[in-house]
């Protein structure tokens, strides 16, 4: 249903004005939601992984890294070695999170496919663009479903609030 | 002698306005560039490496 709403919004927007301009607006709005969702997901993954090995963890800014962040252990236990039980718990956390994280990367791949088509930027690619947007919306819903299935707070619904 | 009529003026004016609108639209398209979403895989691997370091009693990135 949400996929259909996304496509309808895109088609209405595309018909209402310049196809390219609307494609950029829709795609960038979706990208903002996707980036916020994946960033929140990874921050929770960092905290859950650190919690599994018995410490408090948080993502902190680190300009020296390509991703710009670091998953940091905090508290008095930050520098001790994990016990075997904690290491086993960490493996369980990673297994539980893997489907959602795999789907999050699939969403990014789908978003980049949309961007490639939107960059081509003419009505001749309109059909392909709509199909790519449908793939993106489906991939995003699969991510939310995987998160819910693993008991992970699901990323927000795909927003098109910026459509003009 | 062809006189310059008001119809010519309107035609030229419309052509100029159209050209200006086209230029403005192209300019807007350039200003609002398409953005790629940030990759998840690299950040996930980085988190795993940081957590592995912590599990071995090391600081992240050490």
Backbone of each chain as ProteinMPNN parsed JSONL, in Angstrom:
{"seq_chain_A": "XXXXXXXXXXXXXXXXXXXXXXXXXXXXXXXXXXXXXXXXXXXXXXXXXXXXXXXXXXXXXXXXXXXXXXXXXXXXXXXXXXXXXXXXXXXXXXXXXXXXXXXXXXXXXXXXXXXXXXXXXXXXXXXXXXXXXXXXXXXXXXXXXXXXXXXXXXXXXXXXXXXX", "coords_chain_A": {"N_chain_A": [[0.841, -1.205, 0.0], [1.92, 1.201, 0.854], [3.895, 1.379, -0.994], [2.416, 1.806, -3.295], [1.333, 4.286, -2.7], [3.639, 5.811, -2.659], [4.41, 5.649, -5.359], [2.217, 6.844, -6.615], [2.366, 9.414, -5.561], [4.764, 10.201, -6.658], [4.187, 10.105, -9.41], [2.14, 12.009, -9.638], [3.542, 14.24, -8.827], [5.464, 14.316, -10.823], [3.917, 14.815, -13.083], [2.99, 17.28, -12.498], [4.961, 19.182, -12.818], [8.308, 20.012, -13.915], [9.823, 17.1, -14.952], [12.393, 16.195, -14.315], [13.126, 17.936, -12.212], [11.231, 17.298, -10.285], [11.817, 14.609, -9.936], [14.305, 14.79, -8.736], [13.614, 16.122, -6.362], [11.86, 14.262, -5.126], [13.538, 12.03, -4.904], [15.656, 13.009, -3.32], [14.303, 13.62, -0.971], [13.462, 11.098, -0.17], [16.007, 10.026, 0.215], [16.922, 11.453, 2.423], [15.294, 10.408, 4.451], [16.097, 7.74, 4.326], [18.85, 7.891, 4.981], [18.669, 8.914, 7.583], [17.288, 6.81, 8.781], [19.044, 4.561, 8.436], [21.294, 5.475, 9.777], [20.342, 5.745, 12.406], [19.723, 3.082, 12.857], [22.267, 1.861, 12.76], [23.479, 3.112, 14.919], [22.008, 2.036, 16.992], [22.736, -0.588, 16.641], [25.441, -0.523, 17.296], [25.233, 0.152, 20.053], [23.81, -2.105, 20.977], [25.6, -4.18, 20.399], [27.796, -3.52, 22.024], [26.55, -3.676, 24.484], [26.102, -6.402, 24.621], [28.621, -7.367, 25.224], [28.89, -6.507, 27.725], [29.205, -3.771, 28.242], [28.778, -0.19, 28.127], [27.89, 1.407, 25.171], [28.382, 3.762, 22.519], [27.824, 5.65, 19.535], [30.181, 7.919, 18.398], [31.248, 11.068, 17.069], [33.869, 11.065, 14.674], [36.15, 12.49, 12.941], [38.368, 11.551, 11.65], [37.83, 9.231, 10.416], [36.516, 7.494, 7.527], [33.717, 7.028, 7.581], [33.024, 8.819, 9.482], [32.275, 8.372, 12.103], [32.615, 6.648, 15.294], [32.337, 3.61, 17.106], [32.083, 3.55, 20.382], [33.291, 2.225, 23.457], [32.238, 2.71, 26.788], [32.571, 3.635, 30.257], [33.511, 1.912, 33.396], [34.131, -0.706, 32.732], [35.213, -0.671, 30.265], [37.733, -1.4, 29.27], [38.282, -4.058, 29.767], [38.715, -7.575, 28.968], [36.321, -9.422, 27.066], [34.14, -11.909, 28.461], [33.75, -15.502, 27.818], [30.983, -16.057, 27.735], [29.95, -13.53, 27.17], [31.103, -13.074, 24.678], [29.762, -15.012, 23.227], [27.21, -14.008, 23.445], [27.518, -11.707, 21.958], [27.865, -12.755, 19.397], [25.301, -13.755, 19.014], [23.806, -11.409, 18.969], [24.833, -10.237, 16.656], [23.992, -12.089, 14.74], [21.24, -11.815, 14.995], [20.838, -9.207, 14.152], [21.783, -9.196, 11.571], [19.991, -9.755, 9.275], [18.43, -7.371, 9.115], [20.419, -5.432, 8.776], [21.582, -6.272, 6.387], [19.438, -5.818, 4.679], [19.237, -3.098, 4.947], [21.505, -2.244, 3.577], [20.714, -3.117, 1.078], [18.639, -1.362, 0.579], [20.067, 1.025, 0.312], [21.514, 0.406, -2.0], [19.377, 0.208, -3.801], [18.445, 2.82, -3.692], [20.572, 4.149, -4.842], [20.438, 3.202, -7.412], [18.119, 4.457, -8.251], [19.003, 7.095, -8.177], [20.952, 7.05, -10.183], [19.355, 6.713, -12.475], [17.753, 8.975, -12.279], [19.645, 10.897, -12.648], [20.178, 10.575, -15.305], [17.934, 11.713, -16.246], [15.583, 12.373, -18.038], [12.371, 12.306, -19.726], [12.314, 9.965, -21.159], [13.413, 8.054, -19.577], [11.531, 7.723, -17.71], [9.741, 5.545, -17.142], [11.508, 3.545, -16.284], [12.509, 4.807, -14.069], [10.307, 5.048, -12.368], [9.882, 2.325, -11.916], [12.261, 1.715, -10.589], [11.929, 3.256, -8.322], [9.801, 1.908, -7.196], [11.059, -0.494, -6.567], [12.829, 0.483, -4.661], [11.054, 1.387, -2.657], [9.9, -1.046, -1.94], [12.161, -2.42, -1.007], [12.749, -0.853, 1.183], [10.524, -1.248, 2.81], [10.924, -3.95, 3.311], [13.173, -3.807, 4.88], [12.142, -2.49, 7.155], [10.37, -4.431, 7.982], [12.1, -6.573, 8.536], [13.498, -5.482, 10.661], [11.485, -5.158, 12.574], [10.841, -7.868, 12.881], [13.1, -8.811, 14.147], [12.931, -7.658, 16.536], [13.943, -5.13, 16.673], [13.922, -1.591, 16.898], [12.024, -0.227, 14.336], [13.057, 1.58, 11.388], [11.882, 4.917, 10.459], [8.854, 5.373, 8.478], [9.029, 5.586, 4.895], [9.485, 8.835, 3.79], [7.882, 11.383, 1.917], [7.68, 14.013, 2.206], [8.751, 16.313, 1.143], [7.861, 16.68, -1.403], [7.009, 18.691, -4.119]], "CA_chain_A": [[0.0, 0.0, 0.0], [2.809, 2.353, 0.932], [4.576, 1.423, -2.29], [1.482, 2.422, -4.233], [1.248, 5.712, -2.34], [4.892, 6.418, -3.114], [4.389, 5.771, -6.818], [1.197, 7.84, -6.982], [2.903, 10.739, -5.227], [5.796, 10.524, -7.634], [3.583, 10.36, -10.721], [1.449, 13.3, -9.555], [4.567, 15.279, -8.79], [6.119, 14.372, -12.129], [3.005, 15.425, -14.046], [2.702, 18.661, -12.104], [6.02, 20.109, -13.177], [9.452, 19.448, -14.606], [10.051, 15.717, -14.527], [13.695, 16.077, -13.672], [13.131, 18.656, -10.939], [10.432, 16.526, -9.341], [12.55, 13.379, -9.628], [15.345, 15.159, -7.774], [12.979, 16.43, -5.075], [11.354, 13.025, -4.522], [14.662, 11.17, -4.566], [16.394, 13.576, -2.192], [13.486, 13.484, 0.238], [13.583, 9.686, 0.226], [17.381, 9.825, 0.687], [17.005, 11.996, 3.778], [14.675, 9.418, 5.345], [16.929, 6.529, 4.328], [20.071, 8.168, 5.744], [18.31, 9.016, 9.008], [16.926, 5.463, 9.239], [20.21, 3.675, 8.535], [22.179, 6.01, 10.822], [19.75, 5.357, 13.692], [19.848, 1.627, 12.955], [23.659, 1.536, 13.081], [23.748, 3.579, 16.291], [21.415, 1.021, 17.877], [23.561, -1.803, 16.495], [26.637, -0.253, 18.103], [24.868, 0.047, 21.47], [23.426, -3.495, 21.28], [26.816, -5.004, 20.371], [28.569, -3.218, 23.232], [25.782, -4.182, 25.627], [26.296, -7.859, 24.645], [29.904, -7.675, 25.876], [28.846, -5.977, 29.084], [29.598, -2.368, 28.427], [27.935, 0.827, 27.516], [28.511, 1.85, 23.928], [27.674, 4.809, 21.769], [28.531, 6.17, 18.365], [30.638, 9.304, 18.579], [31.833, 11.64, 15.846], [35.314, 10.879, 14.515], [36.422, 13.041, 11.608], [39.507, 10.876, 11.028], [37.36, 8.017, 9.742], [35.695, 7.772, 6.329], [32.297, 7.07, 7.935], [32.822, 9.98, 10.347], [31.851, 7.993, 13.456], [33.311, 5.53, 15.947], [31.522, 2.949, 18.127], [32.988, 3.681, 21.527], [32.903, 1.624, 24.74], [32.388, 3.668, 27.886], [32.364, 3.101, 31.601], [34.672, 1.285, 34.046], [34.44, -2.007, 32.121], [35.523, -0.448, 28.844], [39.025, -1.935, 28.82], [38.514, -5.463, 30.133], [38.431, -8.543, 27.901], [34.99, -10.02, 27.194], [34.094, -13.311, 28.892], [33.194, -16.374, 26.762], [29.527, -15.855, 27.642], [29.711, -12.248, 26.485], [31.446, -13.258, 23.26], [28.651, -15.775, 22.63], [26.072, -13.075, 23.349], [27.808, -10.809, 20.833], [27.552, -13.49, 18.155], [23.834, -13.826, 18.875], [23.352, -10.071, 18.552], [25.192, -10.041, 15.241], [23.113, -12.937, 13.919], [19.881, -11.249, 15.026], [20.807, -7.938, 13.415], [22.271, -9.351, 10.192], [18.982, -9.554, 8.204], [18.048, -5.95, 8.993], [21.556, -4.668, 8.225], [21.69, -6.636, 4.958], [18.367, -5.118, 3.958], [19.556, -1.659, 4.935], [22.422, -2.032, 2.449], [19.909, -3.292, -0.152], [17.918, -0.095, 0.395], [21.04, 1.995, -0.217], [21.772, 0.014, -3.394], [18.188, 0.576, -4.585], [18.411, 4.288, -3.766], [21.607, 4.586, -5.794], [19.921, 2.9, -8.755], [17.182, 5.55, -8.552], [19.806, 8.294, -8.446], [21.583, 6.895, -11.51], [18.331, 6.964, -13.491], [17.325, 10.38, -12.182], [20.725, 11.719, -13.232], [19.977, 10.529, -16.76], [17.093, 12.885, -16.173], [14.618, 12.819, -19.04], [11.13, 11.544, -19.708], [12.528, 8.649, -21.768], [13.747, 7.119, -18.511], [10.473, 7.824, -16.704], [9.238, 4.236, -16.755], [12.54, 2.869, -15.499], [12.63, 5.516, -12.798], [9.172, 4.643, -11.528], [10.142, 0.939, -11.51], [13.338, 1.738, -9.595], [11.338, 3.779, -7.084], [9.005, 0.814, -6.613], [12.035, -1.407, -5.949], [13.328, 1.155, -3.456], [10.005, 1.371, -1.626], [9.768, -2.435, -1.487], [13.357, -2.733, -0.216], [12.658, -0.135, 2.454], [9.531, -1.951, 3.628], [11.561, -5.206, 3.742], [14.054, -3.42, 5.994], [11.315, -2.234, 8.336], [9.809, -5.726, 8.392], [13.193, -7.344, 9.148], [13.793, -4.862, 11.965], [10.399, -5.532, 13.5], [10.952, -9.307, 13.12], [14.225, -9.067, 15.049], [12.716, -6.897, 17.768], [14.728, -3.901, 16.583], [13.057, -0.462, 16.523], [12.029, -0.071, 12.871], [13.271, 2.947, 10.885], [10.619, 5.587, 10.122], [8.313, 5.11, 7.139], [9.632, 6.41, 3.839], [8.787, 10.121, 3.751], [7.965, 12.173, 0.688], [7.148, 15.299, 2.65], [9.302, 17.447, 0.406], [7.371, 16.721, -2.783], [6.337, 19.962, -4.434]], "C_chain_A": [[0.872, 1.25, 0.0], [3.574, 2.521, -0.384], [3.71, 2.151, -3.311], [1.394, 3.929, -3.97], [2.486, 6.452, -2.826], [4.861, 6.664, -4.614], [3.386, 6.824, -7.265], [1.726, 9.248, -6.723], [3.938, 11.164, -6.259], [5.182, 10.888, -8.975], [2.861, 11.701, -10.734], [2.467, 14.428, -9.597], [5.208, 15.448, -10.165], [5.238, 15.066, -13.164], [2.811, 16.911, -13.755], [3.782, 19.636, -12.543], [7.136, 19.426, -13.931], [9.755, 18.056, -14.057], [11.359, 15.599, -13.759], [13.706, 16.73, -12.295], [12.361, 17.867, -9.883], [11.141, 15.233, -8.956], [13.623, 13.658, -8.586], [14.737, 15.396, -6.399], [12.519, 15.159, -4.366], [12.513, 12.164, -4.044], [15.412, 11.709, -3.356], [15.611, 13.479, -0.894], [13.557, 12.048, 0.757], [14.97, 9.425, 0.81], [17.54, 10.328, 2.116], [16.438, 11.0, 4.783], [15.564, 8.185, 5.465], [18.187, 6.75, 5.166], [19.77, 8.248, 7.239], [18.012, 7.629, 9.572], [18.136, 4.567, 9.42], [21.179, 4.162, 9.617], [21.658, 5.621, 12.208], [19.912, 3.855, 13.919], [21.268, 1.239, 13.379], [24.032, 2.004, 14.488], [23.193, 2.565, 17.298], [22.22, -0.272, 17.826], [24.838, -1.677, 17.325], [26.321, -0.465, 19.584], [24.545, -1.394, 21.857], [24.654, -4.407, 21.321], [27.649, -4.779, 21.633], [27.861, -3.762, 24.476], [25.997, -5.693, 25.756], [27.606, -8.228, 25.336], [30.035, -6.907, 27.195], [29.328, -4.569, 29.273], [28.661, -1.419, 27.704], [28.636, 1.318, 26.253], [27.693, 2.908, 23.234], [28.505, 5.206, 20.564], [28.925, 7.621, 18.642], [31.283, 9.78, 17.277], [33.346, 11.427, 15.833], [35.676, 11.271, 13.078], [37.563, 12.315, 10.905], [39.088, 9.627, 10.253], [36.485, 8.361, 8.538], [34.209, 7.894, 6.665], [31.985, 8.225, 8.876], [32.381, 9.667, 11.758], [32.677, 6.819, 13.969], [32.347, 4.937, 16.981], [32.413, 2.8, 19.359], [32.416, 2.997, 22.767], [33.168, 2.633, 25.838], [32.219, 2.95, 29.215], [33.584, 2.368, 32.121], [35.081, -0.036, 33.407], [34.973, -1.882, 30.697], [36.788, -1.162, 28.379], [39.288, -3.38, 29.249], [38.156, -6.375, 28.947], [37.064, -9.181, 28.143], [35.11, -11.471, 27.656], [33.571, -14.171, 27.732], [31.682, -16.211, 26.604], [29.198, -14.568, 26.889], [30.025, -12.37, 24.996], [30.336, -14.019, 22.533], [27.432, -14.868, 22.452], [26.272, -12.117, 22.172], [27.492, -11.491, 19.504], [26.049, -13.567, 17.925], [23.268, -12.48, 18.42], [23.641, -9.861, 17.064], [24.295, -10.873, 14.323], [21.703, -12.343, 13.846], [19.774, -9.989, 14.162], [21.133, -8.098, 11.929], [21.193, -9.142, 9.13], [18.62, -8.085, 8.006], [19.184, -5.139, 8.37], [21.777, -4.998, 6.747], [20.646, -5.888, 4.141], [18.604, -3.603, 3.917], [20.526, -1.351, 3.789], [21.674, -2.186, 1.123], [19.117, -2.026, -0.462], [18.853, 0.955, -0.22], [21.346, 1.689, -1.682], [20.606, 0.432, -4.294], [18.104, 2.089, -4.751], [19.414, 4.782, -4.805], [21.192, 4.283, -7.239], [18.939, 3.989, -9.192], [17.964, 6.812, -8.932], [20.444, 8.224, -9.83], [20.582, 7.223, -12.621], [17.884, 8.427, -13.475], [18.384, 11.304, -12.771], [20.635, 11.706, -14.747], [18.95, 11.585, -17.139], [16.244, 13.272, -17.371], [13.422, 11.877, -19.041], [11.302, 10.145, -20.289], [12.832, 7.597, -20.71], [12.649, 7.076, -17.443], [9.982, 6.476, -16.208], [10.23, 3.482, -15.885], [12.664, 3.497, -14.112], [11.514, 5.124, -11.843], [9.382, 3.208, -11.032], [11.217, 0.887, -10.431], [12.829, 2.277, -8.262], [10.492, 2.716, -6.39], [9.922, -0.182, -5.917], [12.554, -0.822, -4.643], [12.297, 1.082, -2.325], [9.831, -0.038, -1.058], [10.948, -2.824, -0.593], [13.273, -2.069, 1.156], [11.641, -0.803, 3.382], [10.098, -3.277, 4.141], [12.5, -4.94, 4.915], [13.237, -3.228, 7.271], [10.739, -3.546, 8.891], [10.877, -6.568, 9.097], [13.527, -6.796, 10.53], [12.726, -5.281, 12.982], [10.51, -7.013, 13.864], [12.049, -9.656, 14.096], [14.07, -8.318, 16.366], [13.523, -5.619, 17.829], [13.768, -2.751, 16.26], [13.159, -0.178, 15.024], [12.328, 1.38, 12.49], [11.934, 3.587, 10.519], [10.154, 5.217, 8.708], [8.95, 6.057, 6.144], [8.817, 7.688, 3.655], [8.963, 10.794, 2.395], [7.467, 13.574, 0.969], [7.627, 16.475, 1.832], [8.798, 17.559, -1.022], [6.649, 18.03, -3.035], [5.308, 19.751, -5.524]], "O_chain_A": [[0.622, 2.212, -0.726], [3.859, 3.635, -0.824], [4.186, 2.986, -4.079], [1.383, 4.735, -4.9], [2.399, 7.57, -3.335], [5.232, 7.737, -5.088], [3.66, 7.603, -8.178], [1.563, 10.151, -7.544], [3.987, 12.32, -6.678], [5.596, 11.858, -9.61], [2.948, 12.448, -11.708], [2.291, 15.426, -10.295], [5.462, 16.566, -10.615], [5.73, 15.807, -14.014], [2.506, 17.696, -14.652], [3.513, 20.834, -12.628], [6.929, 18.368, -14.525], [9.92, 17.869, -12.852], [11.421, 14.984, -12.694], [14.221, 16.163, -11.331], [12.784, 17.779, -8.731], [11.083, 14.805, -7.803], [13.829, 12.866, -7.667], [15.269, 14.933, -5.39], [12.749, 14.986, -3.169], [12.49, 11.633, -2.934], [15.767, 10.945, -2.458], [16.197, 13.278, 0.17], [13.693, 11.812, 1.958], [15.103, 8.688, 1.788], [18.218, 9.697, 2.928], [17.028, 10.771, 5.839], [15.761, 7.652, 6.557], [18.553, 5.893, 5.971], [20.518, 7.718, 8.06], [18.419, 7.301, 10.686], [18.254, 3.884, 10.438], [21.812, 3.352, 10.294], [22.431, 5.218, 13.077], [20.2, 3.412, 15.031], [21.45, 0.39, 14.253], [24.821, 1.35, 15.169], [23.819, 2.276, 18.317], [22.369, -0.965, 18.833], [25.255, -2.633, 17.978], [27.046, -1.171, 20.286], [24.946, -1.86, 22.923], [24.745, -5.296, 22.168], [28.146, -5.731, 22.236], [28.506, -4.249, 25.404], [26.066, -6.213, 26.869], [27.697, -9.282, 25.966], [31.134, -6.69, 27.704], [29.808, -4.209, 30.348], [27.887, -1.79, 26.821], [29.832, 1.609, 26.269], [26.468, 2.946, 23.347], [29.732, 5.108, 20.575], [28.104, 8.435, 19.064], [31.796, 8.981, 16.493], [34.016, 11.588, 16.854], [35.524, 10.488, 12.141], [37.717, 12.445, 9.691], [39.888, 9.039, 9.526], [35.8, 9.384, 8.528], [33.513, 8.748, 6.114], [30.821, 8.581, 9.056], [32.133, 10.581, 12.543], [33.334, 6.106, 13.211], [31.625, 5.673, 17.653], [33.368, 2.023, 19.365], [31.24, 3.152, 23.096], [34.186, 3.326, 25.831], [31.778, 1.802, 29.27], [34.574, 2.209, 31.407], [36.235, -0.45, 33.518], [35.159, -2.885, 30.009], [36.9, -1.496, 27.199], [40.408, -3.87, 29.105], [37.401, -5.993, 28.053], [36.692, -9.45, 29.286], [36.055, -12.173, 27.295], [33.013, -13.639, 26.772], [31.162, -16.225, 25.488], [28.278, -14.532, 26.072], [29.301, -11.835, 24.155], [30.01, -13.721, 21.384], [26.721, -14.946, 21.45], [25.319, -11.761, 21.479], [26.922, -10.879, 18.601], [25.577, -13.459, 16.793], [22.362, -12.427, 17.588], [22.795, -9.369, 16.317], [23.891, -10.411, 13.256], [21.058, -12.358, 12.798], [18.75, -9.742, 13.525], [20.797, -7.231, 11.122], [21.436, -8.42, 8.164], [18.515, -7.61, 6.875], [18.944, -4.265, 7.537], [22.115, -4.121, 5.952], [20.932, -5.389, 3.053], [18.214, -2.927, 2.965], [20.392, -0.331, 3.113], [21.96, -1.475, 0.159], [18.945, -1.662, -1.626], [18.477, 1.673, -1.146], [21.426, 2.598, -2.508], [20.808, 0.941, -5.397], [17.738, 2.584, -5.817], [19.136, 5.718, -5.554], [21.55, 5.011, -8.165], [18.927, 4.393, -10.354], [17.62, 7.502, -9.892], [20.474, 9.215, -10.559], [20.911, 7.918, -13.582], [17.667, 9.034, -14.524], [18.067, 12.359, -13.322], [20.968, 12.692, -15.404], [19.052, 12.251, -18.17], [16.198, 14.459, -17.694], [13.453, 10.801, -18.444], [10.538, 9.238, -19.961], [12.556, 6.412, -20.897], [12.826, 6.458, -16.393], [9.823, 6.272, -15.005], [9.86, 2.863, -14.887], [12.894, 2.807, -13.118], [11.748, 4.898, -10.656], [9.098, 2.902, -9.874], [11.11, 0.118, -9.476], [13.244, 1.813, -7.199], [10.465, 2.63, -5.163], [9.62, -0.661, -4.824], [12.701, -1.53, -3.647], [12.631, 0.757, -1.186], [9.639, -0.212, 0.145], [10.77, -3.469, 0.44], [13.676, -2.65, 2.164], [11.867, -0.912, 4.587], [9.801, -3.689, 5.262], [12.606, -5.755, 5.831], [13.595, -3.739, 8.332], [10.638, -3.735, 10.103], [10.606, -7.197, 10.12], [13.804, -7.556, 11.458], [13.037, -5.699, 14.098], [10.3, -7.383, 15.019], [11.967, -10.665, 14.797], [14.966, -8.34, 17.211], [13.764, -5.081, 18.91], [12.88, -2.921, 15.424], [14.246, 0.079, 14.507], [11.904, 2.305, 13.183], [10.954, 2.878, 10.292], [10.95, 4.807, 7.863], [9.355, 7.169, 6.483], [7.614, 7.637, 3.397], [10.045, 10.777, 1.809], [6.908, 14.24, 0.097], [6.986, 17.526, 1.821], [9.245, 18.424, -1.774], [5.781, 18.432, -2.259], [4.636, 20.699, -5.931]]}, "seq_chain_B": "XXXXXXXXXXXXXXXXXXXXXXXXXXXXXXXXXXXXXXXXXXXXXXXXXXXXXXXXXXXXXX", "coords_chain_B": {"N_chain_B": [[9.307, 49.058, -46.502], [9.704, 47.248, -43.565], [7.793, 47.622, -40.727], [8.362, 47.762, -37.261], [6.331, 45.978, -35.372], [3.881, 45.817, -32.653], [3.36, 43.148, -32.309], [5.69, 41.88, -33.035], [7.3, 42.759, -30.967], [6.07, 41.516, -28.79], [6.505, 38.849, -29.462], [9.306, 38.689, -29.412], [9.704, 39.379, -26.754], [8.431, 37.23, -25.445], [10.051, 35.135, -26.261], [12.426, 35.842, -25.004], [11.661, 35.742, -22.296], [11.013, 33.018, -22.115], [13.527, 31.871, -22.613], [14.874, 32.823, -20.388], [13.456, 31.55, -18.334], [14.032, 28.869, -18.914], [16.79, 28.883, -18.474], [16.822, 29.494, -15.769], [15.593, 27.227, -14.727], [17.43, 25.266, -15.43], [19.523, 26.114, -13.869], [18.455, 25.798, -11.27], [18.228, 23.026, -11.213], [20.874, 22.32, -11.208], [21.645, 23.389, -8.773], [20.206, 21.891, -6.888], [21.391, 19.123, -6.264], [21.423, 15.628, -6.955], [21.49, 13.26, -4.357], [23.495, 10.628, -3.069], [22.669, 7.871, -0.992], [24.174, 7.113, 2.186], [26.56, 4.506, 2.488], [25.884, 1.367, 4.059], [27.262, -0.948, 4.631], [30.07, -0.466, 5.015], [30.054, 1.105, 7.348], [28.918, -0.678, 9.117], [30.851, -2.722, 9.209], [32.868, -1.266, 10.389], [31.808, -0.736, 12.912], [31.661, -3.371, 13.881], [34.406, -3.947, 13.98], [35.218, -2.082, 15.899], [33.803, -2.997, 18.129], [34.853, -5.563, 18.389], [37.451, -4.873, 19.045], [36.993, -3.662, 21.526], [36.039, -5.899, 22.899], [38.335, -7.289, 23.194], [39.66, -5.811, 24.965], [40.804, -3.526, 23.964], [41.16, -0.151, 22.831], [38.931, 1.441, 20.517], [40.069, 1.559, 17.212], [42.687, 1.44, 17.987]], "CA_chain_B": [[10.006, 49.01, -45.206], [8.944, 46.536, -42.521], [7.724, 48.332, -39.454], [8.449, 46.923, -36.056], [4.993, 46.049, -34.78], [3.778, 45.354, -31.265], [3.385, 41.686, -32.33], [7.119, 41.501, -33.01], [7.802, 43.019, -29.612], [5.557, 40.465, -27.909], [7.204, 37.6, -29.816], [10.677, 38.75, -28.884], [9.589, 39.354, -25.289], [8.114, 35.864, -25.004], [11.243, 34.303, -26.47], [13.394, 36.184, -23.952], [11.153, 35.195, -21.028], [11.15, 31.564, -22.19], [14.952, 31.548, -22.455], [15.235, 33.078, -18.992], [12.867, 30.483, -17.507], [14.83, 27.655, -19.153], [18.085, 29.042, -17.801], [16.574, 29.42, -14.329], [15.32, 25.83, -14.377], [18.696, 24.524, -15.477], [20.29, 26.552, -12.701], [17.874, 25.155, -10.09], [18.563, 21.614, -11.256], [22.263, 22.168, -10.798], [21.755, 23.7, -7.353], [19.671, 20.809, -6.077], [22.013, 17.933, -6.819], [20.976, 14.339, -6.44], [22.389, 12.768, -3.323], [23.553, 9.186, -2.821], [22.56, 7.485, 0.42], [25.441, 6.639, 2.747], [26.655, 3.046, 2.499], [25.695, 0.745, 5.372], [28.217, -2.047, 4.839], [31.329, 0.045, 5.578], [29.831, 1.541, 8.737], [28.671, -1.893, 9.902], [32.156, -3.366, 9.433], [33.617, -0.428, 11.322], [31.234, -0.994, 14.241], [32.107, -4.712, 14.286], [35.828, -3.859, 14.338], [35.308, -1.354, 17.166], [33.286, -3.856, 19.205], [35.851, -6.622, 18.567], [38.573, -4.27, 19.78], [36.56, -3.509, 22.922], [35.933, -7.237, 23.488], [39.705, -7.728, 23.509], [40.245, -4.856, 25.904], [41.538, -2.455, 23.277], [40.344, 0.994, 22.428], [38.58, 1.45, 19.097], [41.039, 2.198, 16.328], [44.057, 1.323, 18.513]], "C_chain_B": [[9.134, 48.285, -44.188], [8.97, 47.32, -41.219], [7.751, 47.325, -38.305], [7.125, 47.039, -35.294], [5.012, 45.583, -33.325], [3.79, 43.832, -31.195], [4.826, 41.174, -32.301], [7.668, 41.654, -31.6], [7.358, 41.923, -28.641], [6.288, 39.157, -28.175], [8.604, 37.574, -29.232], [10.647, 38.661, -27.366], [9.332, 37.949, -24.777], [9.315, 34.947, -25.157], [12.27, 34.557, -25.375], [12.957, 35.587, -22.615], [11.329, 33.68, -21.001], [12.604, 31.14, -21.963], [15.388, 31.746, -21.011], [14.696, 31.984, -18.074], [13.65, 29.178, -17.664], [16.146, 27.709, -18.396], [17.913, 28.905, -16.295], [16.343, 27.978, -13.904], [16.596, 24.999, -14.401], [19.535, 24.874, -14.26], [19.792, 25.887, -11.44], [18.262, 23.687, -10.051], [20.001, 21.388, -10.815], [22.397, 22.384, -9.291], [21.299, 22.534, -6.484], [20.175, 19.488, -6.644], [21.404, 16.683, -6.196], [21.992, 13.818, -5.444], [22.321, 11.247, -3.232], [23.393, 8.935, -1.328], [23.917, 6.952, 0.886], [25.431, 5.115, 2.83], [26.523, 2.511, 3.927], [26.833, -0.219, 5.679], [29.511, -1.563, 5.494], [31.168, 0.422, 7.043], [29.594, 0.332, 9.645], [29.995, -2.606, 10.217], [32.981, -2.588, 10.453], [33.125, -0.647, 12.75], [31.71, -2.358, 14.745], [33.57, -4.675, 14.726], [36.002, -3.146, 15.685], [34.871, -2.24, 18.335], [34.273, -5.005, 19.465], [37.051, -6.096, 19.362], [38.213, -4.134, 21.261], [36.497, -4.866, 23.617], [37.301, -7.794, 23.861], [40.429, -6.72, 24.392], [41.044, -3.751, 25.255], [40.6, -1.295, 22.975], [40.063, 0.917, 20.936], [39.634, 2.177, 18.293], [42.472, 2.086, 16.796], [44.799, 0.209, 17.803]], "O_chain_B": [[7.979, 48.651, -43.97], [10.033, 47.636, -40.684], [7.232, 46.212, -38.394], [6.84, 48.056, -34.661], [6.001, 45.039, -32.834], [4.173, 43.262, -30.173], [5.141, 40.183, -31.642], [8.4, 40.798, -31.104], [8.127, 41.462, -27.798], [6.649, 38.44, -27.242], [9.034, 36.584, -28.64], [11.458, 37.96, -26.76], [9.937, 37.519, -23.794], [9.575, 34.094, -24.308], [12.907, 33.629, -24.876], [13.764, 35.004, -21.891], [11.744, 33.119, -19.987], [12.883, 30.191, -21.23], [16.162, 30.957, -20.469], [15.383, 31.541, -17.153], [13.903, 28.472, -16.688], [16.566, 26.738, -17.767], [18.736, 28.287, -15.619], [16.829, 27.547, -12.858], [16.827, 24.154, -13.536], [20.19, 24.004, -13.686], [20.594, 25.451, -10.614], [18.587, 23.155, -8.99], [20.315, 20.405, -10.142], [23.144, 21.68, -8.613], [21.924, 22.223, -5.47], [19.477, 18.82, -7.406], [20.934, 16.697, -5.058], [23.2, 13.92, -5.657], [21.245, 10.652, -3.307], [23.912, 9.686, -0.502], [24.697, 6.417, 0.099], [24.423, 4.51, 3.196], [26.996, 3.131, 4.879], [27.309, -0.308, 6.811], [29.995, -2.192, 6.435], [32.018, 0.109, 7.876], [30.018, 0.323, 10.8], [30.225, -3.036, 11.348], [33.696, -3.169, 11.269], [33.924, -0.732, 13.683], [32.114, -2.488, 15.901], [33.935, -5.295, 15.725], [36.824, -3.549, 16.508], [35.494, -2.232, 19.397], [34.505, -5.379, 20.615], [37.589, -6.781, 20.232], [39.019, -4.448, 22.137], [36.857, -4.98, 24.788], [37.416, -8.659, 24.729], [41.65, -6.769, 24.545], [41.867, -3.107, 25.905], [39.386, -1.47, 22.88], [40.872, 0.385, 20.176], [40.047, 3.281, 18.649], [43.386, 2.561, 16.122], [45.965, -0.045, 18.104]]}, "name": "protein", "num_of_chains": 2, "seq": "XXXXXXXXXXXXXXXXXXXXXXXXXXXXXXXXXXXXXXXXXXXXXXXXXXXXXXXXXXXXXXXXXXXXXXXXXXXXXXXXXXXXXXXXXXXXXXXXXXXXXXXXXXXXXXXXXXXXXXXXXXXXXXXXXXXXXXXXXXXXXXXXXXXXXXXXXXXXXXXXXXXXXXXXXXXXXXXXXXXXXXXXXXXXXXXXXXXXXXXXXXXXXXXXXXXXXXXXXXXXXXXXXX"}
